[in-house]
Amino acid sequence: MEKTAALVALAALAQETRLDMFRLLVEEGAAGCSAGRIGERLGLPAATASFHLGHLRQAGLIRVRRAGRSRIYAAEYEAMNRLIDFLTTNCCHGDPRACGLAPSRLTVQP
């Protein structure tokens, strides 16, 4: 991941509602969640949920697919892993265990 892409992703996550949305979608897994359900779970009006989902999508952190009349959003685990890799490259001089992270914690699977 390039620095510019990392900055875009981090900027998208640096807002409370978007961070909550992204974490919710990570919890939901590959199946994702409808925009309406995301709004319900976070107590957001539809327009607000749509606005923030658009930011996360533009940042490449989530994807959307149609299921009938619904839009289903899911976390982009590959993008999340690239961001984690960018942030932890050469962590503790190449030994992530030195800072308390097991190597398996650096890559998250859906």
Buried (B, 14 or more C-beta within 10 A) or exposed (E): BEEEBBEBBEEBBEEEBBBBBBEBBBEBEEEBBBBEBBBEBBEBEEEEBBEBBEBBBEBBBBBBEEEEEEBBBBBBBEBBBBBBBBEBEEBEEEEBEEEEBEEEEBEEEB
